[in-house]
């Protein structure tokens, strides 16, 4: 087993010497790279939460407007 292997947070991968996360955006999704795995995970978690809030608002508007 490689000594440098680390357990990464959910949704974070190691690519090209940086930690990569897939962030949902208005136009699909985008991959962002960070030097720190904690920053990458926190950014992903915030983006996922914002996307969930947007979906909830859209669903509420559909229910109101019929």
Secondary structure, 3 states (H helix, E strand, C coil): CCCCCCCCCCCEEEECCEEEEEEEECCEEEEEEECCHHHHHHHHHHHHHHHHHHHHHHHHHHHHHC
